[in-house]
Amino acid sequence: ADAIALSNSALQAIGCIGMRACNTNNCPVGIATQKEHLRQRLVIEESARRLKNFFEASVELMQVMARACGHRHLNEFNLNDLTTWKKDMANLSGVSFGGVR
């Protein structure tokens, strides 16, 4: 998920402000805490609606990208569709390099 930032994006969709206090039990928006007074800040119904919208919009964008790559369906993506801008990653993984050599 880190390669496409899906986890962080999903957290932001439900209200994460990126404070990086997840391990402290002091999440100010109530996502990563067990403290009742902080947990009450997270409105579950609203967060669920926002997360649903985020995932639906993400799939729509992925479908646009699939069509741009000449595919009719998401499951047609393959290794040939991957590109990296990092030379070291290309050398280590065999994924094609998209930058200037």
DSSP file (Angstrom, degrees, kcal/mol; ACC not computed):
  #  RESIDUE AA STRUCTURE BP1 BP2  ACC     N-H-->O    O-->H-N    N-H-->O    O-->H-N    TCO  KAPPA ALPHA  PHI   PSI    X-CA   Y-CA   Z-CA
    1    1 A A    >>>       0   0    0      0, 0.0     5,-1.6     0, 0.0     3,-0.9   0.000 360.0 360.0 360.0 -30.1    0.0    0.0    0.0
    2    2 A D  T 345 +     0   0    0      1,-0.2     3,-0.4     2,-0.2     6,-0.0   0.843 360.0  65.3 -62.8 -31.1    2.9    2.4    0.6
    3    3 A A  T 345S+     0   0    0      1,-0.2    -1,-0.2     2,-0.1     0, 0.0   0.807 118.7  23.3 -63.6 -28.4    3.9    2.2   -3.0
    4    4 A I  T <45S-     0   0    0     -3,-0.9    -1,-0.2     0, 0.0    -2,-0.2   0.287 104.4-123.1-119.5   9.0    0.6    3.9   -4.0
    5    5 A A  T  X5 +     0   0    0     -4,-0.8     4,-1.8    -3,-0.4    -3,-0.2   0.786  61.8 144.1  58.5  31.4   -0.1    5.6   -0.7
    6    6 A L  H  >< +     0   0    0     -5,-1.6     4,-2.3     2,-0.2     5,-0.2   0.911  65.9  50.0 -69.2 -42.3   -3.5    4.0   -0.4
    7    7 A S  H  > S+     0   0    0      1,-0.2     4,-2.3     2,-0.2     5,-0.2   0.946 113.0  45.0 -64.0 -48.3   -3.4    3.5    3.4
    8    8 A N  H  > S+     0   0    0      1,-0.2     4,-2.4     2,-0.2    -1,-0.2   0.899 113.1  51.6 -63.0 -39.4   -2.5    7.1    4.1
    9    9 A S  H  X S+     0   0    0     -4,-1.8     4,-2.0     2,-0.2    -1,-0.2   0.898 109.1  50.2 -64.2 -40.0   -5.0    8.4    1.6
   10   10 A A  H  X S+     0   0    0     -4,-2.3     4,-1.2     2,-0.2    -1,-0.2   0.906 110.3  50.1 -65.3 -40.9   -7.8    6.3    3.2
   11   11 A L  H  <>S+     0   0    0     -4,-2.3     5,-2.5     1,-0.2     3,-0.5   0.910 110.2  50.2 -62.8 -41.4   -6.9    7.6    6.7
   12   12 A Q  H ><5S+     0   0    0     -4,-2.4     3,-1.2     1,-0.2    -1,-0.2   0.859 103.4  60.6 -64.9 -34.0   -7.0   11.2    5.4
   13   13 A A  H 3<5S+     0   0    0     -4,-2.0    -1,-0.2     1,-0.3    -2,-0.2   0.829 106.3  46.3 -62.6 -31.1  -10.4   10.5    3.8
   14   14 A I  T 3<5S-     0   0    0     -4,-1.2    -1,-0.3    -3,-0.5    -2,-0.2   0.413 135.3 -82.5 -94.8   3.8  -11.8    9.7    7.3
   15   15 A G  T < 5 +     0   0    0     -3,-1.2    -3,-0.2    -4,-0.3    -2,-0.1   0.465  69.7 156.5 119.3   1.0  -10.2   12.8    8.9
   16   16 A C      < -     0   0    0     -5,-2.5    -1,-0.3     1,-0.1    11,-0.0  -0.346  24.5-164.2 -59.4 135.8   -6.6   12.0    9.7
   17   17 A I        -     0   0    0     -2,-0.0    -1,-0.1     0, 0.0    -5,-0.1   0.326  40.1-114.1-104.8   5.7   -4.5   15.2    9.9
   18   18 A G        +     0   0    0      1,-0.1    -2,-0.1   -10,-0.1    -6,-0.0   0.823  63.1 148.7  71.0  32.8   -1.1   13.4    9.7
   19   19 A M        -     0   0    0      1,-0.1    -1,-0.1     2,-0.0    -3,-0.0   0.692  51.0-137.6 -71.3 -18.0    0.0   14.3   13.2
   20   20 A R        +     0   0    0      1,-0.1     3,-0.2     2,-0.0    -1,-0.1   0.845  68.4 121.4  61.7  37.0    2.0   11.0   13.4
   21   21 A A    > > +     0   0    0      1,-0.1     3,-2.0     2,-0.1     5,-0.9   0.078  25.9 120.9-110.8  20.8    0.9   10.4   17.0
   22   22 A C  G > 5S+     0   0    0      1,-0.3     3,-0.7     2,-0.2     5,-0.2   0.834  74.4  49.4 -56.1 -36.5   -0.8    7.1   16.2
   23   23 A N  G 3 5S+     0   0    0      1,-0.2    -1,-0.3    -3,-0.2    -2,-0.1   0.435 100.4  66.2 -85.6   1.8    1.4    5.2   18.7
   24   24 A T  G < 5S-     0   0    0     -3,-2.0    -1,-0.2     8,-0.1    -2,-0.2   0.540  99.0-125.0 -99.9  -8.0    0.8    7.7   21.6
   25   25 A N  T < 5S+     0   0    0     -3,-0.7    10,-0.4    -4,-0.5     9,-0.2   0.674  87.3 103.5  69.8  17.7   -2.9    7.0   22.1
   26   26 A N      < +     0   0    0     -5,-0.9     7,-0.1     6,-0.1    -4,-0.1  -0.048  39.3 158.8-120.8  30.9   -3.4   10.8   21.7
   27   27 A C    >   -     0   0    0      5,-0.6     3,-1.1    -5,-0.2     8,-0.1  -0.395  33.9-148.8 -57.9 118.2   -4.8   10.9   18.1
   28   28 A P  T 3  S+     0   0    0      0, 0.0    -1,-0.2     0, 0.0   -12,-0.0   0.698  93.6  47.2 -69.4 -18.0   -6.6   14.3   18.1
   29   29 A V  T 3  S-     0   0    0     11,-0.0    -2,-0.1    13,-0.0     4,-0.1   0.460 113.1-114.2-102.3  -1.1   -9.3   13.2   15.6
   30   30 A G  S <  S+     0   0    0     -3,-1.1     3,-0.4    11,-0.1    12,-0.2   0.573  83.1 113.3  88.9   9.5  -10.1    9.9   17.4
   31   31 A I  S    S+     0   0    0      1,-0.2     2,-0.5   -16,-0.1     8,-0.0   0.942  83.6  29.3 -79.1 -49.2   -8.9    7.4   14.8
   32   32 A A  S    S+     0   0    0      2,-0.0    -5,-0.6     0, 0.0    -7,-0.4  -0.526 103.3  87.7-115.0  63.6   -5.9    5.9   16.6
   33   33 A T        -     0   0    0     -2,-0.5    -7,-0.1    -3,-0.4   -11,-0.0  -0.990  55.3-154.2-152.6 156.6   -6.8    6.1   20.3
   34   34 A Q        +     0   0    0     -2,-0.3     2,-0.5    -9,-0.2    -8,-0.1   0.361  63.6 115.6-108.6  -0.7   -8.6    4.2   23.0
   35   35 A K    >>  -     0   0    0    -10,-0.4     4,-2.9     1,-0.2     3,-0.8  -0.591  61.7-145.8 -74.5 121.0   -9.3    7.4   25.0
   36   36 A E  H 3> S+     0   0    0     -2,-0.5     4,-1.9     1,-0.3    -1,-0.2   0.875  95.7  55.2 -57.5 -42.7  -13.0    7.8   25.1
   37   37 A H  H 34 S+     0   0    0      1,-0.2    -1,-0.3     2,-0.2     4,-0.1   0.808 115.1  40.5 -65.3 -27.4  -13.0   11.6   25.0
   38   38 A L  H X4 S+     0   0    0     -3,-0.8     3,-1.7     2,-0.1     4,-0.4   0.852 110.1  57.4 -84.3 -38.6  -10.9   11.5   21.8
   39   39 A R  H >< S+     0   0    0     -4,-2.9     3,-1.4     1,-0.3    -2,-0.2   0.818  95.7  66.2 -61.5 -30.2  -12.8    8.6   20.2
   40   40 A Q  T 3< S+     0   0    0     -4,-1.9    -1,-0.3     1,-0.3    -2,-0.1   0.689  88.5  68.5 -65.9 -16.8  -16.0   10.7   20.4
   41   41 A R  T <  S+     0   0    0     -3,-1.7     2,-0.7    -5,-0.1    -1,-0.3   0.727  81.9  84.7 -73.9 -21.3  -14.5   13.1   17.9
   42   42 A L  S <  S-     0   0    0     -3,-1.4     2,-1.0    -4,-0.4     3,-0.1  -0.741  70.6-153.1 -86.8 115.2  -14.7   10.5   15.2
   43   43 A V     >  -     0   0    0     -2,-0.7     4,-2.8     1,-0.2     5,-0.2  -0.783   7.7-162.0 -89.7 103.9  -18.1   10.6   13.6
   44   44 A I  H  > S+     0   0    0     -2,-1.0     4,-2.8     1,-0.2     5,-0.2   0.891  83.8  48.9 -58.0 -48.5  -18.4    7.0   12.3
   45   45 A E  H  > S+     0   0    0      1,-0.2     4,-2.0     2,-0.2    -1,-0.2   0.920 115.4  43.9 -61.5 -45.0  -21.3    7.5    9.9
   46   46 A E  H  > S+     0   0    0      2,-0.2     4,-2.4     1,-0.2    -1,-0.2   0.913 114.6  49.5 -66.3 -42.9  -19.7   10.5    8.2
   47   47 A S  H  X S+     0   0    0     -4,-2.8     4,-2.5     1,-0.2    -2,-0.2   0.901 110.4  50.8 -63.6 -40.6  -16.2    8.9    8.1
   48   48 A A  H  X S+     0   0    0     -4,-2.8     4,-2.4    -5,-0.2    -1,-0.2   0.900 110.6  49.2 -63.9 -41.0  -17.7    5.8    6.5
   49   49 A R  H  X S+     0   0    0     -4,-2.0     4,-2.4    -5,-0.2    -2,-0.2   0.919 112.5  47.7 -63.8 -43.7  -19.5    7.9    3.9
   50   50 A R  H  X S+     0   0    0     -4,-2.4     4,-2.3     2,-0.2    -2,-0.2   0.888 111.9  49.7 -65.4 -39.1  -16.3    9.7    3.1
   51   51 A L  H  X S+     0   0    0     -4,-2.5     4,-2.6     2,-0.2     5,-0.2   0.905 110.0  51.0 -66.6 -41.0  -14.2    6.5    2.9
   52   52 A K  H  X S+     0   0    0     -4,-2.4     4,-2.5     2,-0.2    -2,-0.2   0.932 111.5  47.9 -59.6 -46.6  -16.8    5.0    0.6
   53   53 A N  H  X S+     0   0    0     -4,-2.4     4,-2.6     1,-0.2     5,-0.2   0.900 110.7  52.1 -61.3 -41.4  -16.6    8.1   -1.7
   54   54 A F  H  X S+     0   0    0     -4,-2.3     4,-2.4     2,-0.2    -2,-0.2   0.941 112.1  44.4 -60.8 -48.5  -12.8    7.9   -1.6
   55   55 A F  H  X S+     0   0    0     -4,-2.6     4,-2.4     2,-0.2    -2,-0.2   0.894 113.4  50.3 -67.1 -38.9  -12.7    4.3   -2.7
   56   56 A E  H  X S+     0   0    0     -4,-2.5     4,-2.1    -5,-0.2    -1,-0.2   0.927 113.2  45.9 -63.5 -43.8  -15.4    4.8   -5.4
   57   57 A A  H  X S+     0   0    0     -4,-2.6     4,-2.2    -5,-0.2    -2,-0.2   0.872 111.2  53.9 -66.1 -36.2  -13.5    7.8   -6.8
   58   58 A S  H  X S+     0   0    0     -4,-2.4     4,-2.5    -5,-0.2    -2,-0.2   0.919 108.7  47.9 -63.6 -43.8  -10.2    5.8   -6.6
   59   59 A V  H  X S+     0   0    0     -4,-2.4     4,-2.3     2,-0.2    -2,-0.2   0.912 110.1  52.5 -64.2 -41.9  -11.7    3.0   -8.6
   60   60 A E  H  X S+     0   0    0     -4,-2.1     4,-1.8     1,-0.2    -1,-0.2   0.915 111.0  47.1 -59.9 -42.3  -13.0    5.4  -11.2
   61   61 A L  H  X S+     0   0    0     -4,-2.2     4,-2.4     1,-0.2    -1,-0.2   0.897 110.4  52.3 -66.5 -39.8   -9.6    7.0  -11.6
   62   62 A M  H  X S+     0   0    0     -4,-2.5     4,-2.4     1,-0.2    -1,-0.2   0.872 107.6  52.8 -63.1 -35.8   -8.0    3.5  -11.9
   63   63 A Q  H  X S+     0   0    0     -4,-2.3     4,-2.2     2,-0.2    -1,-0.2   0.885 108.0  50.4 -67.0 -37.7  -10.4    2.7  -14.6
   64   64 A V  H  X S+     0   0    0     -4,-1.8     4,-2.2     2,-0.2    -2,-0.2   0.927 111.6  48.4 -62.7 -44.6   -9.5    5.8  -16.5
   65   65 A M  H  X S+     0   0    0     -4,-2.4     4,-1.4     2,-0.2    -2,-0.2   0.887 108.9  53.7 -63.8 -38.8   -5.8    4.9  -16.1
   66   66 A A  H  <>S+     0   0    0     -4,-2.4     5,-3.0     1,-0.2     3,-0.4   0.935 109.8  47.1 -61.3 -45.5   -6.5    1.4  -17.4
   67   67 A R  H ><5S+     0   0    0     -4,-2.2     3,-1.6     1,-0.2    -1,-0.2   0.890 108.2  55.7 -63.2 -38.3   -8.2    2.7  -20.5
   68   68 A A  H 3<5S+     0   0    0     -4,-2.2    -1,-0.2     1,-0.3    -2,-0.2   0.789 107.4  50.5 -64.1 -26.5   -5.2    5.1  -21.0
   69   69 A C  T 3<5S-     0   0    0     -4,-1.4    -1,-0.3    -3,-0.4    -2,-0.2   0.380 126.8-102.6 -90.4   3.0   -3.0    2.0  -21.0
   70   70 A G  T < 5S+     0   0    0     -3,-1.6     2,-0.3     1,-0.3    -3,-0.2   0.659  79.2 131.5  87.7  16.5   -5.2    0.3  -23.5
   71   71 A H      < -     0   0    0     -5,-3.0    -1,-0.3    -6,-0.2    -2,-0.1  -0.765  47.9-157.8-104.4 149.1   -7.0   -2.0  -21.1
   72   72 A R  S    S+     0   0    0     -2,-0.3     2,-0.3     1,-0.2    -5,-0.1   0.714  81.1  29.6 -91.0 -24.4  -10.7   -2.6  -20.8
   73   73 A H  S >  S-     0   0    0     -7,-0.1     3,-1.7     1,-0.1     4,-0.2  -0.948  77.4-119.3-137.0 154.1  -10.6   -3.8  -17.2
   74   74 A L  G >  S+     0   0    0     -2,-0.3     3,-1.9     1,-0.3    -1,-0.1   0.837 110.0  65.7 -59.9 -33.7   -8.5   -3.3  -14.2
   75   75 A N  G 3  S+     0   0    0      1,-0.3    -1,-0.3    -3,-0.0     0, 0.0   0.521  87.5  71.2 -71.8  -0.9   -7.5   -6.9  -14.1
   76   76 A E  G <  S+     0   0    0     -3,-1.7    -1,-0.3     2,-0.1    -2,-0.2   0.546  70.4 112.2 -89.4  -7.9   -5.7   -6.5  -17.4
   77   77 A F    <   +     0   0    0     -3,-1.9     2,-0.3    -4,-0.2   -11,-0.0  -0.364  45.5 170.4 -59.7 144.9   -2.9   -4.4  -15.7
   78   78 A N    >   -     0   0    0      1,-0.0     3,-2.3    -2,-0.0     4,-0.3  -0.866  50.9 -78.9-147.2-179.4    0.4   -6.3  -15.8
   79   79 A L  G >  S+     0   0    0      1,-0.3     3,-1.5    -2,-0.3    -2,-0.1   0.784 121.3  66.5 -58.2 -28.7    4.1   -5.8  -15.0
   80   80 A N  G 3  S+     0   0    0      1,-0.3    -1,-0.3    15,-0.1    -3,-0.0   0.685  94.5  59.9 -67.3 -15.9    4.6   -4.0  -18.4
   81   81 A D  G <  S+     0   0    0     -3,-2.3    -1,-0.3     2,-0.0     2,-0.3   0.569  86.5  97.5 -86.6  -9.8    2.4   -1.2  -17.1
   82   82 A L    <   +     0   0    0     -3,-1.5    14,-0.6    -4,-0.3     2,-0.3  -0.579  45.8 169.9 -84.4 142.2    4.7   -0.4  -14.2
   83   83 A T  E     -a   96   0A   0     -2,-0.3     2,-0.4    12,-0.1    14,-0.2  -0.989  13.5-160.5-145.6 144.8    7.3    2.4  -14.4
   84   84 A T  E     -a   97   0A   0     12,-2.3    14,-3.0    -2,-0.3    15,-0.4  -0.948  18.2-152.6-125.9 151.4    9.5    3.9  -11.7
   85   85 A W  S    S+     0   0    0     -2,-0.4     2,-0.6    12,-0.2    15,-0.1   0.380  76.7  90.3 -96.9   1.5   11.3    7.2  -11.7
   86   86 A K     >  -     0   0    0      1,-0.2     4,-2.1    13,-0.1     5,-0.2  -0.885  63.8-156.3-104.7 119.0   13.9    5.9   -9.3
   87   87 A K  H  > S+     0   0    0     -2,-0.6     4,-2.7     1,-0.2     5,-0.2   0.903  93.9  52.7 -59.9 -43.5   17.0    4.3  -11.0
   88   88 A D  H  > S+     0   0    0      1,-0.2     4,-2.5     2,-0.2    -1,-0.2   0.908 109.2  49.6 -60.5 -41.9   17.9    2.1   -8.1
   89   89 A M  H  > S+     0   0    0      2,-0.2     4,-2.6     1,-0.2     6,-0.5   0.910 111.3  49.3 -63.6 -41.9   14.3    0.7   -7.9
   90   90 A A  H  X S+     0   0    0     -4,-2.1     4,-2.2     1,-0.2    -2,-0.2   0.924 112.8  47.3 -62.5 -44.7   14.4    0.0  -11.6
   91   91 A N  H  < S+     0   0    0     -4,-2.7    -2,-0.2     1,-0.2    -1,-0.2   0.890 117.9  41.3 -65.0 -39.6   17.8   -1.8  -11.3
   92   92 A L  H  < S+     0   0    0     -4,-2.5    -2,-0.2    -5,-0.2    -1,-0.2   0.860 125.8  31.2 -76.5 -36.5   16.8   -3.8   -8.3
   93   93 A S  H  < S-     0   0    0     -4,-2.6    -3,-0.2    -5,-0.2    -2,-0.2   0.701  94.5-124.4 -99.9 -21.9   13.2   -4.8   -9.4
   94   94 A G     <  +     0   0    0     -4,-2.2     2,-0.2    -5,-0.4    -4,-0.1   0.448  62.1 142.7  85.8  -0.9   13.4   -5.0  -13.2
   95   95 A V        -     0   0    0     -6,-0.5    -1,-0.3     1,-0.1    -2,-0.2  -0.528  62.2 -96.7 -70.9 140.6   10.6   -2.5  -13.5
   96   96 A S  E     -a   83   0A   0    -14,-0.6   -12,-2.3    -2,-0.2     2,-0.5  -0.262  33.8-122.9 -63.8 145.9   11.1   -0.1  -16.4
   97   97 A F  E     -a   84   0A   0    -14,-0.2   -12,-0.2     1,-0.1    -1,-0.1  -0.775  20.1-169.2 -91.7 128.3   12.8    3.2  -15.7
   98   98 A G        +     0   0    0    -14,-3.0   -13,-0.2    -2,-0.5    -1,-0.1   0.373  58.5  81.6-100.1   3.9   10.7    6.2  -16.8
   99   99 A G  S    S-     0   0    0    -15,-0.4     2,-0.5     1,-0.1    -2,-0.1  -0.221  92.4 -75.0 -97.8-170.6   13.3    8.9  -16.3
  100  100 A V              0   0    0      1,-0.1    -1,-0.1   -15,-0.1    -2,-0.1  -0.746 360.0 360.0 -87.8 129.9   16.2   10.2  -18.4
  101  101 A R              0   0    0     -2,-0.5    -1,-0.1    -4,-0.1    -3,-0.0   0.454 360.0 360.0 -87.1 360.0   19.2    7.8  -18.3
